[in-house]
Amino acid sequence: MPHRAPRPARTPRPSRLPAPLLVGVLLLAAGCAAPAGGSADRAAAAPARELSAAELRAAAVTDAELGPGFTVTVIAPGHGETGPDGGRETADKQVCQPLLDAVAPTAGPAKAARASASPAPVSAVPYAETDLSVALAADPSGSLYGGLLGYRGDRAARLQAELEGLFAPCAEFSSTAPPPPADRSRGATRTGHRLSRNDTPTPEGADAATGFTLTNESGAVVLAQRAVLARVGPALVVFSTVGVGAEPAPVPDERVVRRQVAKLRAAQKG
């Protein structure tokens, strides 16, 4: 919102890329782009409630709901409301950490903020998370990697507001990811990133939306993750696609984003 592929990756899901790229995000509405090109607030008709880990998982869109040509796979059962904070990718600029956490979230208590003269950013680590991939039979390159991220209180709104302010300071930054548990001998991985904003309409039912492209340059091949992060009450919906090398990342399918936003909003009202 958002750590397996260009996590987007888990197959590379946007947020957790096996290699560390971040992946998918979220990493996620209606109308027009917000000031500065990205987010627009809308009042919800009814108060939205926080969903349990099980309810968040049940709110994930299904291929039957999307229709022919879509295949949805829930990648993880959701982390529940507690859990270990493993393999977190760390930004060299503290202010950029929420961006990495949003596209590659890890449930559990957030690690202490690194020493900095500036205030610590809002933690993007959700209390519950459900990840999914959406394959498109007609256009495999447009497959989506996503996540539903649950937050307490007004944290989702505060987090998105903070992300909106990162386009200038995080236009270029780098990060370090620990080696995979199975092979600690590999050492940490250093990755360079470039961040740019994409004008993104706010889908109906969402309170706000931010679109961005984040590149991951840790080797000869550049991976680009294009994400849409939509705020729905106290939760974030993140969907992202991945482009490799000169191939641009496709715009996340708005039909999938709209349907997921609507289902999550209905679950919160229920």
C-alpha positions as CSV (number, residue, x, y, z in Angstrom):
1,M,0.0,0.0,0.0
2,P,2.1,-2.4,0.2
3,H,6.5,-5.7,-0.2
4,R,6.8,-9.2,-3.0
5,A,7.6,-8.2,-6.4
6,P,8.5,-5.5,-7.8
7,R,6.3,-6.2,-4.8
8,P,4.5,-5.4,-7.0
9,A,5.7,-8.1,-7.1
10,R,4.8,-11.3,-5.9
11,T,4.9,-12.8,-9.1
12,P,6.4,-9.8,-8.6
13,R,3.7,-8.1,-6.8
14,P,4.1,-4.5,-6.4
15,S,5.4,-4.2,-3.2
16,R,7.6,-7.0,-2.4
17,L,9.8,-7.9,-5.2
18,P,11.9,-10.8,-4.8
19,A,14.7,-8.7,-5.4
20,P,13.7,-5.9,-3.5
21,L,11.9,-3.6,-5.7
22,L,8.9,-2.5,-4.0
23,V,6.1,-3.6,-5.3
24,G,2.7,-3.1,-5.3
25,V,1.3,-0.8,-4.7
26,L,-0.5,0.7,-3.0
27,L,1.5,1.4,-2.9
28,L,-4.5,2.9,-3.5
29,A,-10.7,7.8,-7.0
30,A,-13.5,9.7,-8.4
31,G,-13.6,12.7,-10.3
32,C,-10.6,14.8,-10.9
33,A,-7.2,14.8,-9.8
34,A,-6.5,16.6,-6.6
35,P,-4.5,19.8,-6.2
36,A,-1.0,19.2,-7.3
37,G,-2.3,16.6,-9.5
38,G,-3.3,13.7,-7.3
39,S,-5.8,13.6,-4.6
40,A,-9.3,14.8,-4.0
41,D,-11.3,14.5,-0.8
42,R,-14.9,13.5,-0.7
43,A,-17.2,13.0,2.2
44,A,-18.6,9.5,2.7
45,A,-22.4,9.2,2.9
46,A,-22.0,7.0,6.1
47,P,-19.2,6.6,8.6
48,A,-16.8,3.9,7.7
49,R,-15.8,1.4,10.3
50,E,-12.5,-0.4,10.8
51,L,-12.6,-3.9,9.5
52,S,-11.0,-6.9,11.2
53,A,-8.3,-8.9,9.4
54,A,-10.9,-11.5,8.4
55,E,-13.4,-8.8,7.2
56,L,-10.7,-7.1,5.2
57,R,-9.8,-10.4,3.5
58,A,-13.5,-11.0,2.7
59,A,-13.7,-7.6,1.2
60,A,-11.1,-8.5,-1.5
61,V,-12.7,-8.4,-5.0
62,T,-13.1,-11.8,-6.7
63,D,-12.8,-12.8,-10.4
64,A,-16.5,-13.6,-10.4
65,E,-17.3,-10.0,-9.5
66,L,-15.0,-8.6,-12.1
67,G,-16.4,-10.8,-14.9
68,P,-14.9,-13.0,-17.7
69,G,-11.2,-12.4,-18.5
70,F,-10.1,-11.7,-14.9
71,T,-8.5,-14.1,-12.5
72,V,-8.0,-13.0,-8.9
73,T,-5.6,-14.7,-6.5
74,V,-5.4,-13.8,-2.9
75,I,-1.7,-14.1,-2.2
76,A,-1.7,-14.1,1.6
77,P,-4.4,-14.7,4.1
78,G,-3.8,-11.3,5.7
79,H,-1.4,-10.8,8.5
80,G,-3.9,-10.3,11.3
81,E,-3.7,-7.5,13.8
82,T,-0.3,-8.4,15.0
83,G,2.8,-9.9,13.5
84,P,6.5,-9.6,13.1
85,D,8.1,-6.7,11.3
86,G,10.5,-8.6,9.0
87,G,12.6,-7.6,6.1
88,R,11.6,-3.9,5.9
89,E,13.1,-1.9,3.1
90,T,14.7,1.3,4.6
91,A,14.9,4.6,2.7
92,D,18.0,6.7,3.0
93,K,15.8,9.7,3.5
94,Q,13.5,9.2,6.5
95,V,10.8,11.4,4.8
96,C,10.5,8.8,2.0
97,Q,9.9,5.8,4.3
98,P,6.1,6.0,4.2
99,L,6.3,5.7,0.4
100,L,8.2,2.4,0.7
101,D,5.9,1.1,3.4
102,A,2.8,2.0,1.5
103,V,3.8,0.0,-1.6
104,A,5.4,-2.7,0.4
105,P,3.7,-2.9,3.7
106,T,4.6,-5.3,6.5
107,A,2.1,-5.9,9.3
108,G,3.3,-5.5,12.8
109,P,4.8,-2.7,14.9
110,A,6.8,-0.2,12.9
111,K,10.5,0.0,13.5
112,A,11.7,3.0,15.3
113,A,12.3,6.0,13.1
114,R,15.9,6.7,12.2
115,A,17.5,9.6,13.9
116,S,16.6,12.8,12.1
117,A,16.2,16.5,12.7
118,S,12.8,16.4,11.1
119,P,9.6,14.9,12.8
120,A,9.1,11.2,12.4
121,P,6.7,10.4,9.5
122,V,3.4,8.7,10.1
123,S,3.9,4.9,10.1
124,A,2.5,3.2,7.0
125,V,2.5,-0.2,8.6
126,P,-1.1,-1.5,8.7
127,Y,-2.7,-3.4,11.5
128,A,-4.1,-5.8,8.9
129,E,-3.4,-6.5,5.2
130,T,-4.7,-8.7,2.4
131,D,-2.8,-9.0,-0.8
132,L,-4.0,-10.1,-4.2
133,S,-3.0,-10.3,-7.9
134,V,-5.4,-9.7,-10.8
135,A,-4.5,-11.3,-14.1
136,L,-6.1,-10.1,-17.4
137,A,-6.4,-12.8,-20.0
138,A,-6.6,-10.3,-22.8
139,D,-3.5,-8.3,-21.7
140,P,-1.1,-10.2,-19.4
141,S,1.2,-7.2,-19.3
142,G,-1.6,-5.3,-17.6
143,S,-1.9,-7.7,-14.6
144,L,-2.3,-5.9,-11.3
145,Y,-0.7,-6.5,-7.9
146,G,-2.5,-5.0,-5.0
147,G,-3.4,-4.8,-1.3
148,L,-6.1,-3.8,1.1
149,L,-4.5,-2.1,4.1
150,G,-6.3,-1.4,7.3
151,Y,-5.4,1.5,9.7
152,R,-6.6,2.7,13.0
153,G,-8.4,6.0,13.5
154,D,-7.4,8.7,11.0
155,R,-4.0,7.2,10.1
156,A,-5.0,6.3,6.5
157,A,-6.0,10.0,5.9
158,R,-2.8,11.3,7.6
159,L,-0.6,8.8,5.6
160,Q,-2.1,9.8,2.3
161,A,-1.7,13.5,3.1
162,E,1.9,12.8,3.9
163,L,2.5,10.9,0.7
164,E,1.1,13.8,-1.3
165,G,4.0,15.9,0.0
166,L,6.7,13.5,-1.0
167,F,6.9,14.2,-4.8
168,A,9.5,16.9,-4.4
169,P,11.8,15.6,-1.6
170,C,11.6,12.0,-2.9
171,A,11.9,12.7,-6.6
172,E,15.2,10.7,-6.3
173,F,16.3,8.6,-3.3
174,S,17.7,5.2,-2.5
175,S,16.9,2.4,-0.1
176,T,18.5,-0.7,1.5
177,A,16.8,-4.1,1.9
178,P,18.1,-6.9,4.1
179,P,19.0,-10.2,2.5
180,P,16.3,-12.9,2.3
181,P,16.0,-15.1,5.4
182,A,17.0,-18.2,3.3
183,D,20.3,-16.6,2.2
184,R,21.7,-14.2,4.7
185,S,25.1,-14.5,3.0
186,R,23.9,-12.4,0.1
187,G,24.1,-9.2,2.0
188,A,21.9,-6.1,1.9
189,T,20.6,-4.8,-1.5
190,R,20.9,-1.1,-2.4
191,T,18.3,0.3,-4.8
192,G,17.9,3.7,-6.4
193,H,14.5,5.1,-6.9
194,R,12.8,7.9,-8.9
195,L,9.3,9.1,-8.0
196,S,6.8,11.0,-10.3
197,R,3.2,11.8,-9.9
198,N,0.5,10.6,-12.3
199,D,-2.8,12.5,-12.6
200,T,-5.4,10.1,-11.2
201,P,-9.1,10.4,-11.1
202,T,-10.7,9.5,-7.8
203,P,-13.0,6.5,-8.2
204,E,-16.6,6.8,-7.0
205,G,-16.8,5.7,-3.4
206,A,-13.2,6.6,-2.5
207,D,-12.3,9.6,-0.3
208,A,-9.2,10.5,-2.3
209,A,-6.7,9.0,-4.7
210,T,-3.0,9.4,-5.5
211,G,-1.2,8.0,-8.6
212,F,2.5,7.7,-9.0
213,T,5.3,5.9,-10.7
214,L,8.2,4.6,-8.7
215,T,11.3,3.1,-10.4
216,N,13.6,0.6,-8.8
217,E,17.2,0.6,-10.1
218,S,19.3,-2.0,-8.4
219,G,20.9,-3.6,-11.4
220,A,21.2,-3.6,-15.1
221,V,17.4,-3.7,-15.5
222,V,15.2,-0.8,-14.4
223,L,11.8,-1.8,-13.0
224,A,9.0,0.8,-13.0
225,Q,6.0,0.4,-10.7
226,R,2.9,2.4,-11.6
227,A,0.5,2.6,-8.7
228,V,-2.9,4.0,-7.7
229,L,-3.5,4.5,-4.0
230,A,-7.1,5.1,-3.0
231,R,-8.3,6.0,0.5
232,V,-11.6,4.4,1.5
233,G,-12.5,5.4,5.1
234,P,-9.8,4.1,7.4
235,A,-8.3,1.8,4.8
236,L,-6.1,2.1,1.7
237,V,-6.5,0.2,-1.6
238,V,-3.3,-0.1,-3.6
239,F,-3.0,-1.5,-7.1
240,S,0.1,-1.4,-9.2
241,T,1.5,-2.7,-12.5
242,V,5.2,-3.2,-13.5
243,G,7.2,-2.2,-16.5
244,V,10.6,-3.6,-17.3
245,G,13.3,-1.7,-19.1
246,A,12.0,0.4,-21.9
247,E,8.5,-1.1,-21.5
248,P,6.3,1.4,-19.5
249,A,4.1,0.2,-16.7
250,P,0.5,0.2,-17.8
251,V,-2.2,2.3,-16.1
252,P,-3.8,0.1,-13.5
253,D,-7.2,-1.1,-14.9
254,E,-9.8,1.4,-13.6
255,R,-12.5,-1.3,-13.6
256,V,-10.6,-3.3,-11.0
257,V,-9.9,-0.3,-8.9
258,R,-13.5,0.9,-9.0
259,R,-14.9,-2.5,-8.2
260,Q,-12.5,-3.0,-5.3
261,V,-13.3,0.4,-3.8
262,A,-17.0,-0.2,-4.0
263,K,-16.8,-3.6,-2.3
264,L,-14.5,-2.3,0.5
265,R,-16.8,0.7,1.1
266,A,-19.9,-1.6,1.3
267,A,-18.1,-3.8,3.8
268,Q,-17.2,-0.7,6.0
269,K,-20.8,0.4,5.9
270,G,-22.1,-3.1,6.8
